[in-house]
């Protein structure tokens, strides 16, 4: 079966003219681990269905400015599987789109250990970085000043993706920097733990599998939130990669970080949530790159950080996340055209597939096309007289003097006859060199027997009363009389006749030699006797050469029949076998499509809604099919299949060419259905109705879509989702005025949260919703997974643990990210069963902050908020020098003098200008702003180290003075 035409494999009949064009942009999509790769496949399927290829006429759709790269340690992820819902055309090219990171000595993947997954990935960090640079270069080729979008898809609770996604983000940033590209957005799409947990639950996985997903997921989200907070927490990404060098930056991992859950913001669990999440991410990405206006998702990127800066931040947390939701309602355009086409092949199968020719059919074909033995023989010897060679007009005396006057006369006559036969043979045996060169074999059909047979069989193949299967069997079959068998009989007949002529040779030659000897012998010299002997000799020569001419004709007839037999077998093998195999494949393919449609099970049924469902239009289709002239449809299709374009499409047996040809033919044949608008469907379903009714129906449908498009983020009740900055788009076809009016009415209700826009896609209405400025602590999974994850004694969940990390070229040995702070703000610890370690850690940091406030290590800095003030090294050197000198003094008054100096220095401490600042939040209430600062400080271990060092300096100053006083 042909997967590109199978609905069950994301194929089917797609009208290229109805697809959207991509913007002037270069797009690179990176899938990390199993979940990331699944998302790539889903995205490739949607691109195939919705985006117009660079060359719409190419048999193989290609998108030169969209590149894919799948990264995994598990080879199984790259291999197309029979049970996959995606066809081969959605699979990943093993040579150009797959990046394998498994060690050559290892037959297993990254297991359950994030650190091991990271180890495998970073071992090929330089190769990965080089591959990204190449993809950027290739995707931008032949574009003028394009935007560059790099989309990174990954689960966070697995091994390869969960272990490598942060490194991948920073290596991508490095590749972008080295490539010199500007106007580039790096976007992350990180699928939250519940996406994978729900997936394994449906498979009945064991509890320990779910636990490791929870532990991995929490650790990954801890690290992600920490990296997203680099500009506030005083830390940075600092990693040495073999072949790349040190990457050190305070940038966030991605420019826009999307979090995708299995639940909506209202906490609704979605059916088939894994695939639902993949669909949301894929549709969102496609909408970014097909928005040709300045108003849309692409333009929203430029204002993303500005919108975040204006939202209310009640707690000290990172608010730089975007959550997304999407929904779509479609017309069953592809399904309708595919179903109509299925009816054509269904009729072809039932009426033609099993029809076999009879003996009478074969005889009728032979007689109708002048293919009897005698007719072919007559064509071979046409113009060559084999019935009588006229005697030469030579006197016996001249003949006696020059025998050539007799022998060469008949030999020349034989040669001319043979030459004519040879010329005829070259014409009648002319082969078909190119089946698609219709003009050539039509011209040769006047002479060439195989061309004549080919044309006749082609006409039969296109005749709905017979068809291609009948024609193929008429040509050659294992049973019954057929053309090849007929020619086999002719070969035997020609062979027998040639043997008969061979048998005459000896007698005729002996008679000729005896008459020649009698004429040239020393017998009677009487005039009448010699003349009579010459006539006998001349006639014997005539008969001998006439026989030899017939022998030549019989020999060439035998050769012709053998050649024709071979040509017929070749025609059967190279043309009709391929043709019937193609048609069998098409019949089976569309039979599968018909069953798929009639069973009512559709891919992405939970994700996609319907403006009109296939079941709704099935009665109308049934009437259409009943009214169709199937014979005319079959004849027309077979005629096109036998055209130059048609033969070129299937003669090589290449699925891409066949699928492209069939797709183009039937989408054109059923253009009345491929161009149907939403309004047309309403008229079909309901009958003639006024536009206002359609507007009302569509508006009702749009409200349902908006509800389905709630962003996928299982929010906790401790976070008010309405604090986020909301944008969204409802997109409807530009050719449906009723849909545009309905969308505008919706926009009037939702305001800036849901803008109306149009698209060239006329078979769908879609909604994309984005909530910006959502904090990680808003995700319920953090609360659910935190305590158990922190108490887990297993190693390898964090990419840095116990001062060690399994990374090539690792230089830092004092990092331990298993002790990172919770993404949850400190004030929310009482709202759930927080881990005692987290509580204790936060309380310690808070106490440290308050002590720093008391000692003025942390204090206001002009209008820049609060800074951390470090005592200058020079001051401390001077202070310690005075202290050391004071300790050496033996007289009390001298020590008191040193104490007084130290006291004065203590009252006039010299500080360096602060270069570390604490975020104060964006709230007016100073008490709350203070708590926001504390919560940011709790999440900043590096700043805590700085503050601890400064407090120690303060304590040293106080303790030093006390020591001198007590002496």
Secondary structure, DSSP 8 states (H G I E B T S, - for coil): --GGG-GGGT-S---GGGSB---SEEEEEEEEHHHHHHHHHHHHHHHHHHB--SSTT-SS---TTEEEEEEES-GGGTS--TT-SS-GGGS--TTTTEEE-S-TT--S--TT-HHHHHHHHHTTHHHHHHHHHHHHHHHHTT-SS-EEEEEEEEESSSSHHHHHHHHHHHHHHHHHHHHT--SEEEEEEEE-HHHHHHHHHHTT--HHHHHHHHHHHHHHHHHHHHHHTHHHHS--EEEEETTTEEEEE-S-SSSEEEEE-SBBTT--B-TTHHHHHHHHHHHHHHHHHT--SSSSHHHHHHTHHHHHHTS---SSS---EEEEEEEEEEE-HHHHHHHHHHHHHHHHHHHHTT----HHHHHHHHHHTT-SHHHHHHHHTTT---S--------HHHHHH-THHHHHHHHHHHHHHHHHHHHHHHHHT---S-TT-HHHHHHHTTT-HHHHHHHHHHHHHH-TTT-HHHHHHHH--SSS--HHHHHHHHHHHHHHHHHHHHHHHHHHHHHHHHHHHHHHSSS---HHHHHHHHHHHHHHHHHHHHHHHHHHHHHHHHHHHHHHHHHHHHHIIIIIHHHHHHHHHHHHHHHHHHHHHHHT--TTTTTEEEEE-HHHHHHHHHHHHHHS-HHHHHHHHHHHHTSHHHHHHHTT--HHHHHHHHHHHHHHHTHHHHT--HHHHHHHHH-S--HHHHHHHHHHHHHHHHHHT--B--B-TTS-GGGSEEEEEEEEETT-HHHHHHHHHHHHHHGGGSEEEEES--SEEEEEEEEEEE-GGGBHHHHHHHHHHHH---S-SSSSBTTB---TT-------GGG---SS-GGGGGGTT--HHHHHHHHHHHHHHHHHHHTTSEEE-TTS-EEE--B-HHHHHHHHHHHHHHHH--SHHHHHHHHHHHHHHHHT--B-----EE---S-S-HHHHHHHHHHHHHT-HHHHHHHHHHHHHHHHHHHHHHHHHH-
